[in-house]
Amino acid sequence: MSCLSMPTLTRRAFLASAAAASASAVLPLHTRPSAAGIREFRLRAGPGRAQIAPEPYGQTAVWSYNDAVPGPEIRVRQGERVGIAVENALDEETTVHWHGVRVPNAMDGVPHLTQVPIAPGETFTYQFDGVDAGTFWYHPHQRSFEQVGRGLYGPLIVEEADPIQVDRDVTWVLSDWRLTNSAEMREDFGGRHDMMHNGRVGNTVTINGRVPDAFPVKKGERIRLRLINAANARIFGLEFRGHEPIVIALDGQPVAPHAPEGGMVVLGPAMRADLILDMTGDTGSRVTVTDRFYTGLEYRLVDLAYEKQPLRDKAPDWPLALPPNPLLEPDLAKAARHEVTFNGGMMGAMVMQEMAGSMGAEPSGRMGDMMGNMGSMMDMMHSGKIWFINGVAAQGHVMDPMLILEKDRSHVLAMTNATAWHHPMHLHGHSFRVISRNGEPTPHREWQDTVLMAPRERVEIAFVADNPGDWMFHCHVLEHQAAGMMGVIRVA
C-alpha cells in the first residue's frame, strides 16, 4: 500500500525482492559468549539509508540499528543471560526498551525514570535474562514517536528449550512509513492532527523494511510465522486467503491454539502473534495476504508464491501447543481492583457524555469524576495536553504514580476506553491475562503485555505484581503517548 506510483516489477526485480525478504526474515546478529556466560550483542543507533520503496525509487533517509531496517534479529535461548551494548550515533539522546521482556526495572529503557538517556557518542549496556520464551522486539523510548517512526526497531526472539517442530521459523516485522512521491521521509513527526486522531498512519507498508511483492513457499510446508507490529499507529488485520492460520502465542506468551476470530489476525501497534501457517495451496499458485482492518481501505499486503516443486503432499500433523512460561497465575478472588479510564482526543467530550448517559443521570466512580473535571480537561487540551489517564495527561516520563500496587499480590485493572479511537495499552515489566471484554469473559484468557481497546470498550486485565519498580503504562499509538496517554504504575 503506498501513495507512490509504484513501477511494475520485472521478473528479475521480483526474484531479488523475494530473496531479500526471505533473507531478512532470518538475518542473524553475530554474537560471542563472554567469559561470564553472557551472550553479548552490539547495536549502533544512527542515521543511514534504506531501500524501503522498490527500485527505481532511490533509498530513503532513515535511522536504524546496525545500518539495517529493521535492526538485526537478536535470537537467544530461554534462560540465557543477555548483554546488549547500545552505541548512540544519533545527534540526540536515545534509549532501548525491550518490549514485552520481563526485565529488571533498571534495564527497561525509559529515559529518566529507569535510566539516564544514552547521550550522543555514548554507549550503555543492558543486561537481563530471557525469562520467557517468545516473540518480542526492541525500540527507543526517547521521543519514540519520531525515533521509531524513522526506523529504530528490531525483533528479539527467545527460543523455547524444546521448540515445536516446523519446517521454517520466520519473522515478519510489519511497519509503515509516511513518504513523499519521491520516497523521501515526510518530516511531519509529532503533528497535532496525528496526536488528536489515530496517530501517524503511514502511506507505505513494509515487511522487514521493504515493500513486499511475494513470499516464496512450498506446498505441504509448515511455517511458524512470527508477526510483530512495529508501526507507530497502524492496526493490521491480516487475512490469509484460502489458508487457515492457527494462533499459538500472543505477545510472546503461549495461548491455546485457535483460529483467529473471523479468520483475521488483528495486531495493534506493538502487539505480536505467532501463527502456524500450513501451505495448502497448489504448486505454482499465488495467494494474497490482505490487510482488511480499516473498512474501505483494504489492500494487498503480499502474495504467498508457491514454488513448482512441493515439499510434501500435505502439511504435517505435528503438535501445536507451546510450553507455558513461568508466569504467576492471578488469584481473582483475592485481587485488588483498580479502575482506569482513558479519555481525550478528538470527539472525546462527546464520547464521555454518551457513555455517562448510558450509565444513568448521575454517573458515579471514575466516570463521574471525569465528567466533573471535563471543563478543566478541555482547557488542558487547548494547551497541548490531549489524552488523559484518570484525568491526568503525562508530560515527559517522570511523574507521580497513578497506581501503587502491592508487590506479589494479584491485581485487576478495570479499564474503560471513553474515547473515539483505538488504544493498544502496554504495561512494562509484566504480562497480564485479558479476562473480560465488555463484561463477557474472554474465550482464551490470553496472556498479553499490550491489549487493543476499541472505542467505548471496557476491558479487564489481571496479573500478579511481582516485578518491583516504577513501570510505564501507556498507549502504544506513539503520538497518543507523546500527547499525554501515559502513566506510572509503582510495584512496591
C-alpha positions as CSV (number, residue, x, y, z in Angstrom):
1,M,0.0,0.0,0.0
2,S,1.5,3.3,-1.0
3,C,0.9,6.8,-2.2
4,L,3.8,6.3,-4.5
5,S,3.2,5.4,-8.1
6,M,4.9,2.0,-7.9
7,P,6.5,0.7,-11.1
8,T,5.7,-2.7,-12.5
9,L,8.3,-5.1,-11.2
10,T,10.3,-7.1,-13.7
11,R,10.8,-10.8,-13.0
12,R,14.4,-10.1,-12.0
13,A,13.3,-7.4,-9.6
14,F,10.7,-9.7,-8.2
15,L,13.1,-12.5,-7.6
16,A,15.6,-10.1,-6.0
17,S,12.8,-8.7,-3.8
18,A,11.6,-12.1,-2.7
19,A,15.2,-13.3,-2.0
20,A,15.8,-10.1,0.1
21,A,12.6,-10.6,2.0
22,S,13.4,-14.2,2.7
23,A,16.9,-13.4,3.8
24,S,16.0,-10.5,6.0
25,A,13.4,-12.6,7.8
26,V,16.2,-14.7,9.4
27,L,19.1,-12.2,9.4
28,P,21.3,-13.1,12.4
29,L,23.3,-10.8,14.6
30,H,26.8,-12.0,15.1
31,T,27.5,-12.6,18.8
32,R,30.0,-14.1,21.0
33,P,29.7,-15.7,24.5
34,S,31.6,-13.8,27.2
35,A,33.7,-15.4,29.9
36,A,30.9,-14.8,32.4
37,G,28.5,-16.9,30.2
38,I,26.6,-13.8,28.9
39,R,25.5,-13.7,25.3
40,E,26.9,-10.4,24.1
41,F,25.5,-8.3,21.3
42,R,26.2,-4.8,19.9
43,L,23.7,-2.3,18.5
44,R,24.6,1.0,16.9
45,A,21.7,3.5,16.6
46,G,22.5,6.0,13.8
47,P,21.4,7.7,10.6
48,G,21.5,5.8,7.4
49,R,19.7,5.0,4.2
50,A,17.4,2.1,3.2
51,Q,15.7,0.8,0.1
52,I,12.2,1.0,1.5
53,A,10.3,1.6,-1.8
54,P,11.3,-0.7,-4.6
55,E,13.6,0.4,-7.4
56,P,13.8,2.6,-9.5
57,Y,13.0,4.7,-6.4
58,G,16.0,5.7,-4.5
59,Q,16.9,5.0,-0.9
60,T,15.1,6.7,2.0
61,A,17.0,8.5,4.8
62,V,16.2,6.6,8.0
63,W,17.5,6.0,11.5
64,S,18.5,2.4,12.1
65,Y,20.3,-0.2,14.2
66,N,23.5,-1.6,12.6
67,D,22.5,0.1,9.3
68,A,19.5,-2.2,8.9
69,V,15.8,-1.7,8.9
70,P,14.5,-3.5,10.9
71,G,17.5,-3.9,13.2
72,P,19.2,-7.3,13.4
73,E,17.2,-10.1,14.8
74,I,18.5,-10.9,18.3
75,R,17.8,-14.6,19.0
76,V,18.7,-16.3,22.2
77,R,17.5,-19.4,24.2
78,Q,15.2,-19.2,27.1
79,G,17.1,-18.8,30.4
80,E,20.2,-17.3,28.8
81,R,21.7,-14.1,30.1
82,V,22.0,-11.3,27.5
83,G,24.3,-8.3,27.4
84,I,23.5,-5.8,24.7
85,A,25.8,-2.8,24.3
86,V,23.9,0.1,22.6
87,E,26.0,2.8,21.0
88,N,24.3,6.1,20.2
89,A,25.5,7.6,16.9
90,L,22.5,9.9,16.7
91,D,22.6,13.6,17.3
92,E,20.1,13.3,20.2
93,E,19.6,11.1,23.2
94,T,18.1,7.7,23.0
95,T,17.3,4.5,25.0
96,V,16.3,1.0,24.1
97,H,13.2,-0.7,25.6
98,W,12.9,-4.5,25.4
99,H,9.2,-4.7,24.7
100,G,7.4,-7.5,26.4
101,V,10.5,-8.9,28.1
102,R,10.2,-9.0,31.9
103,V,13.5,-7.3,32.6
104,P,14.7,-5.7,35.9
105,N,13.4,-2.2,36.3
106,A,16.9,-0.6,35.7
107,M,17.1,-2.3,32.3
108,D,13.7,-1.2,31.0
109,G,15.0,1.7,28.9
110,V,12.6,4.5,30.0
111,P,14.5,7.8,30.0
112,H,14.9,9.5,33.4
113,L,12.5,7.0,35.0
114,T,14.7,3.9,34.8
115,Q,17.9,5.2,33.3
116,V,19.8,8.3,32.2
117,P,19.3,8.6,28.4
118,I,22.3,7.5,26.3
119,A,23.9,10.7,25.1
120,P,25.3,11.1,21.6
121,G,28.6,9.3,21.3
122,E,28.0,7.2,24.5
123,T,27.3,3.5,25.0
124,F,25.1,1.8,27.5
125,T,25.0,-1.9,28.2
126,Y,21.7,-3.6,29.0
127,Q,21.8,-7.0,30.8
128,F,18.8,-9.3,31.5
129,D,17.7,-12.9,31.4
130,G,15.5,-14.4,28.8
131,V,12.9,-15.5,31.4
132,D,10.1,-16.1,28.9
133,A,10.3,-17.8,25.5
134,G,8.5,-15.9,22.8
135,T,8.4,-13.2,20.2
136,F,9.5,-9.7,21.5
137,W,11.0,-6.6,20.0
138,Y,13.2,-3.6,20.8
139,H,12.8,0.1,20.2
140,P,13.6,3.5,21.8
141,H,11.5,5.1,24.4
142,Q,13.1,8.6,23.9
143,R,11.0,10.6,21.5
144,S,9.7,7.3,20.3
145,F,7.0,8.9,18.0
146,E,10.0,10.1,15.8
147,Q,12.7,7.6,16.6
148,V,10.6,4.5,15.9
149,G,8.9,6.3,13.0
150,R,12.3,6.8,11.4
151,G,13.2,3.1,11.6
152,L,14.6,2.3,15.0
153,Y,13.2,-1.1,15.9
154,G,14.1,-4.7,15.6
155,P,13.0,-8.3,16.6
156,L,14.0,-10.1,19.8
157,I,13.3,-13.8,19.8
158,V,13.7,-16.0,22.8
159,E,13.6,-19.7,21.7
160,E,11.9,-22.4,23.8
161,A,14.3,-25.0,25.2
162,D,12.2,-27.6,23.3
163,P,10.5,-25.7,20.4
164,I,7.7,-27.2,18.4
165,Q,8.5,-28.8,15.1
166,V,8.1,-26.7,12.0
167,D,9.8,-26.5,8.6
168,R,10.6,-22.8,8.9
169,D,10.6,-20.3,11.7
170,V,10.0,-16.9,10.0
171,T,9.8,-13.3,11.4
172,W,7.8,-10.6,9.7
173,V,8.3,-7.1,11.2
174,L,5.3,-5.1,10.0
175,S,5.5,-1.3,9.8
176,D,4.5,1.7,7.7
177,W,6.1,4.9,6.6
178,R,4.9,8.3,5.6
179,L,6.8,9.0,2.3
180,T,6.7,11.7,-0.3
181,N,6.1,10.8,-4.0
182,S,9.9,10.6,-4.4
183,A,10.2,8.1,-1.5
184,E,11.6,10.7,1.0
185,M,10.6,10.7,4.6
186,R,7.8,13.2,5.4
187,E,9.1,15.4,8.2
188,D,5.8,16.0,10.0
189,F,6.5,14.0,13.1
190,G,4.5,14.9,16.2
191,G,1.8,16.8,14.3
192,R,-1.2,17.9,16.4
193,H,-3.7,16.3,14.0
194,D,-2.0,12.9,14.3
195,M,-1.9,13.3,18.1
196,M,-5.6,14.2,18.4
197,H,-6.8,11.5,16.0
198,N,-5.4,8.0,15.3
199,G,-1.7,8.7,15.2
200,R,0.9,8.8,12.4
201,V,-0.5,6.2,10.0
202,G,1.8,5.9,7.0
203,N,1.1,5.5,3.3
204,T,3.7,2.8,2.6
205,V,3.5,-0.6,4.3
206,T,6.6,-2.8,4.6
207,I,7.5,-6.3,5.8
208,N,11.0,-6.4,7.2
209,G,11.7,-2.9,5.9
210,R,10.8,-3.5,2.3
211,V,7.6,-3.0,0.2
212,P,6.8,-6.7,-0.4
213,D,5.7,-8.4,-3.6
214,A,5.9,-12.1,-2.8
215,F,7.0,-14.6,-0.1
216,P,8.2,-17.9,-1.6
217,V,6.6,-21.0,0.0
218,K,6.2,-24.7,-0.8
219,K,3.1,-26.9,-0.9
220,G,3.0,-29.1,2.3
221,E,5.3,-26.8,4.3
222,R,4.5,-25.8,7.9
223,I,5.7,-22.3,8.9
224,R,5.9,-20.7,12.3
225,L,5.2,-17.1,11.3
226,R,6.1,-14.5,14.0
227,L,4.3,-11.2,13.3
228,I,5.5,-8.0,15.0
229,N,3.6,-4.7,14.6
230,A,6.3,-2.0,14.8
231,A,4.2,0.7,13.3
232,N,3.6,4.0,15.2
233,A,-0.2,3.8,14.9
234,R,-1.4,1.4,12.1
235,I,-3.5,-1.5,13.2
236,F,-3.2,-4.6,11.0
237,G,-6.0,-7.1,10.3
238,L,-4.5,-9.8,8.1
239,E,-6.5,-12.3,6.2
240,F,-4.6,-15.3,4.7
241,R,-7.0,-16.0,1.8
242,G,-7.5,-19.8,1.3
243,H,-5.4,-20.7,4.4
244,E,-6.3,-21.3,8.0
245,P,-3.7,-19.8,10.3
246,I,-3.7,-21.1,13.9
247,V,-2.7,-18.7,16.7
248,I,-0.3,-20.3,19.1
249,A,1.1,-17.3,21.0
250,L,0.2,-13.6,21.6
251,D,2.7,-11.0,22.7
252,G,5.2,-13.8,23.1
253,Q,3.0,-15.8,25.6
254,P,1.6,-19.2,24.6
255,V,-2.1,-19.5,24.1
256,A,-4.4,-22.5,23.5
257,P,-4.0,-23.0,19.7
258,H,-7.1,-21.5,17.9
259,A,-8.2,-19.9,14.7
260,P,-8.4,-16.1,14.8
261,E,-11.8,-14.6,15.2
262,G,-13.4,-14.1,11.8
263,G,-10.2,-15.5,10.2
264,M,-8.5,-12.2,10.6
265,V,-5.3,-11.8,12.7
266,V,-5.6,-8.3,14.3
267,L,-2.5,-6.6,15.7
268,G,-2.4,-3.2,17.3
269,P,0.9,-1.3,17.5
270,A,3.5,-3.2,19.5
271,M,1.5,-6.4,19.5
272,R,2.7,-9.8,18.3
273,A,1.2,-13.1,17.2
274,D,2.9,-16.4,16.5
275,L,1.0,-18.3,13.8
276,I,1.2,-21.8,12.5
277,L,0.6,-21.5,8.7
278,D,0.2,-24.7,6.7
279,M,0.8,-24.3,3.0
280,T,-2.2,-25.9,1.4
281,G,-2.2,-24.1,-1.9
282,D,-1.4,-25.5,-5.3
283,T,2.1,-25.6,-6.7
284,G,2.8,-22.6,-8.9
285,S,-0.1,-20.6,-7.5
286,R,-0.1,-17.2,-5.7
287,V,-2.3,-16.5,-2.7
288,T,-2.9,-13.0,-1.5
289,V,-2.5,-11.9,2.1
290,T,-4.8,-8.9,2.6
291,D,-5.0,-6.2,5.3
292,R,-8.7,-5.6,6.0
293,F,-8.7,-3.8,9.3
294,Y,-9.8,-0.4,8.0
295,T,-13.1,-0.6,6.3
296,G,-12.9,0.7,2.7
297,L,-9.1,0.8,2.8
298,E,-8.3,-2.8,2.3
299,Y,-5.2,-3.6,0.3
300,R,-2.9,-6.4,-0.8
301,L,0.0,-6.8,1.6
302,V,1.9,-9.6,0.0
303,D,1.4,-12.8,-2.1
304,L,2.4,-16.3,-0.9
305,A,4.1,-17.5,-4.1
306,Y,4.1,-21.3,-4.3
307,E,7.2,-22.9,-5.9
308,K,6.7,-25.5,-8.6
309,Q,8.0,-28.4,-6.6
310,P,6.1,-29.3,-3.4
311,L,7.8,-30.1,-0.1
312,R,5.3,-32.8,0.6
313,D,1.7,-33.7,-0.5
314,K,0.1,-32.2,2.6
315,A,1.2,-30.4,5.7
316,P,2.4,-32.5,8.7
317,D,0.3,-33.2,11.7
318,W,2.8,-32.1,14.3
319,P,1.8,-30.9,17.8
320,L,0.9,-27.2,18.0
321,A,0.9,-26.3,21.8
322,L,3.8,-24.3,23.2
323,P,5.1,-25.0,26.7
324,P,3.9,-22.3,29.2
325,N,6.2,-19.6,30.5
326,P,6.9,-19.1,34.3
327,L,4.1,-16.6,35.0
328,L,2.3,-16.5,38.3
329,E,-1.5,-17.1,38.0
330,P,-3.5,-14.2,39.4
331,D,-6.0,-15.1,42.2
332,L,-9.1,-13.2,41.1
333,A,-11.0,-13.9,44.3
334,K,-8.3,-12.0,46.3
335,A,-7.2,-9.5,43.7
336,A,-7.2,-5.8,44.4
337,R,-9.3,-3.9,41.9
338,H,-8.3,-0.6,40.2
339,E,-10.5,1.5,37.9
340,V,-8.7,3.2,35.0
341,T,-10.4,5.5,32.4
342,F,-8.9,6.8,29.2
343,N,-10.3,9.9,27.7
344,G,-9.5,12.9,25.5
345,G,-8.7,13.3,21.8
346,M,-10.9,14.5,19.0
347,M,-14.6,13.8,19.9
348,G,-13.6,12.8,23.4
349,A,-16.1,15.0,25.2
350,M,-18.9,13.7,23.0
351,V,-18.0,10.0,23.8
352,M,-17.7,10.7,27.5
353,Q,-21.2,12.3,27.6
354,E,-22.6,9.5,25.6
355,M,-21.1,6.8,27.9
356,A,-22.1,8.7,31.0
357,G,-25.7,8.9,29.7
358,S,-25.7,5.2,29.2
359,M,-24.8,4.8,32.9
360,G,-27.7,6.9,34.1
361,A,-28.4,10.5,35.0
362,E,-25.7,10.6,37.8
363,P,-22.6,8.7,36.7
364,S,-20.5,7.6,39.7
365,G,-17.0,6.5,40.3
366,R,-14.2,7.3,37.9
367,M,-16.5,8.3,35.1
368,G,-18.4,10.7,37.4
369,D,-15.1,12.3,38.4
370,M,-14.1,12.6,34.7
371,M,-17.4,14.3,33.9
372,G,-16.9,16.7,36.8
373,N,-13.5,17.7,35.5
374,M,-14.4,17.9,31.8
375,G,-14.1,21.7,31.7
376,S,-10.6,21.8,33.0
377,M,-9.6,18.9,30.7
378,M,-10.9,20.8,27.7
379,D,-8.7,23.7,28.8
380,M,-5.7,21.4,29.0
381,M,-6.4,20.1,25.5
382,H,-6.1,23.6,24.1
383,S,-2.7,23.9,25.8
384,G,-1.4,20.6,24.2
385,K,-2.4,18.0,26.7
386,I,-4.6,15.9,24.5
387,W,-5.0,12.4,26.2
388,F,-5.7,11.5,29.8
389,I,-5.5,8.5,32.1
390,N,-7.7,9.0,35.1
391,G,-7.9,12.7,34.3
392,V,-4.1,13.2,34.1
393,A,-2.1,14.0,31.0
394,A,1.6,13.0,31.2
395,Q,4.4,15.4,30.4
396,G,7.7,13.5,30.0
397,H,8.3,10.1,31.5
398,V,8.7,11.1,35.2
399,M,5.5,11.6,37.2
400,D,3.8,10.6,40.4
401,P,2.5,7.1,40.2
402,M,-1.1,6.8,39.1
403,L,-1.3,3.5,41.0
404,I,0.8,1.9,43.7
405,L,0.4,-1.9,43.6
406,E,1.3,-4.2,46.5
407,K,4.1,-6.4,45.4
408,D,3.4,-10.1,45.0
409,R,-0.4,-9.5,45.2
410,S,-2.9,-10.1,42.4
411,H,-4.4,-7.0,40.8
412,V,-7.2,-6.4,38.3
413,L,-7.2,-3.2,36.2
414,A,-10.8,-2.5,35.0
415,M,-10.2,-0.2,32.1
416,T,-12.7,1.9,30.1
417,N,-11.9,3.5,26.8
418,A,-14.0,6.6,26.9
419,T,-12.7,7.9,23.6
420,A,-13.5,7.7,19.8
421,W,-10.2,5.9,19.0
422,H,-8.5,2.6,19.4
423,H,-5.8,2.3,22.1
424,P,-3.2,-0.5,22.4
425,M,-2.4,-0.2,26.2
426,H,1.0,-1.5,27.2
427,L,2.3,-2.3,30.7
428,H,6.0,-2.5,31.2
429,G,7.7,-5.2,33.2
430,H,4.7,-7.6,33.3
431,S,2.4,-9.8,31.3
432,F,-1.3,-9.9,32.2
433,R,-4.3,-12.1,31.5
434,V,-7.1,-10.4,29.5
435,I,-10.1,-11.8,31.4
436,S,-13.1,-9.9,30.1
437,R,-14.3,-7.5,27.4
438,N,-17.5,-5.5,28.0
439,G,-18.4,-7.8,30.9
440,E,-18.0,-11.0,28.9
441,P,-15.2,-13.5,29.8
442,T,-12.6,-13.8,27.1
443,P,-12.6,-17.3,25.5
444,H,-8.8,-17.9,25.7
445,R,-7.9,-15.7,28.8
446,E,-4.8,-14.8,26.8
447,W,-1.6,-13.5,28.4
448,Q,-0.5,-10.3,26.8
449,D,1.6,-7.2,27.5
450,T,-0.4,-4.9,25.1
451,V,-4.2,-5.1,24.8
452,L,-6.0,-3.3,22.0
453,M,-9.1,-1.5,23.2
454,A,-11.8,-0.4,20.8
455,P,-13.7,2.9,21.3
456,R,-16.1,2.7,24.2
457,E,-14.8,-0.7,25.2
458,R,-14.3,-2.0,28.7
459,V,-11.6,-4.5,29.3
460,E,-10.4,-6.2,32.5
461,I,-6.8,-7.5,32.9
462,A,-5.3,-9.4,35.8
463,F,-1.8,-10.1,36.9
464,V,0.5,-10.7,39.9
465,A,2.6,-7.6,40.5
466,D,5.9,-9.5,41.1
467,N,8.4,-7.2,39.4
468,P,9.2,-4.2,41.7
469,G,9.8,-0.7,40.4
470,D,8.2,2.2,38.6
471,W,6.8,0.9,35.3
472,M,5.4,2.8,32.4
473,F,1.7,2.2,31.4
474,H,0.8,3.9,28.1
475,C,-0.9,3.8,24.8
476,H,1.4,2.4,22.1
477,V,0.0,4.7,19.4
478,L,3.1,6.7,19.9
479,E,1.5,10.0,19.2
480,H,-1.1,9.4,21.8
481,Q,1.7,8.5,24.3
482,A,3.5,11.8,23.5
483,A,0.3,13.8,23.9
484,G,-0.4,12.5,27.4
485,M,-1.7,8.9,27.4
486,M,0.9,7.6,29.7
487,G,1.3,7.0,33.5
488,V,3.5,5.3,36.0
489,I,2.5,2.2,38.0
490,R,4.6,1.5,41.0
491,V,5.1,-2.0,42.3
492,A,6.3,-1.9,45.9
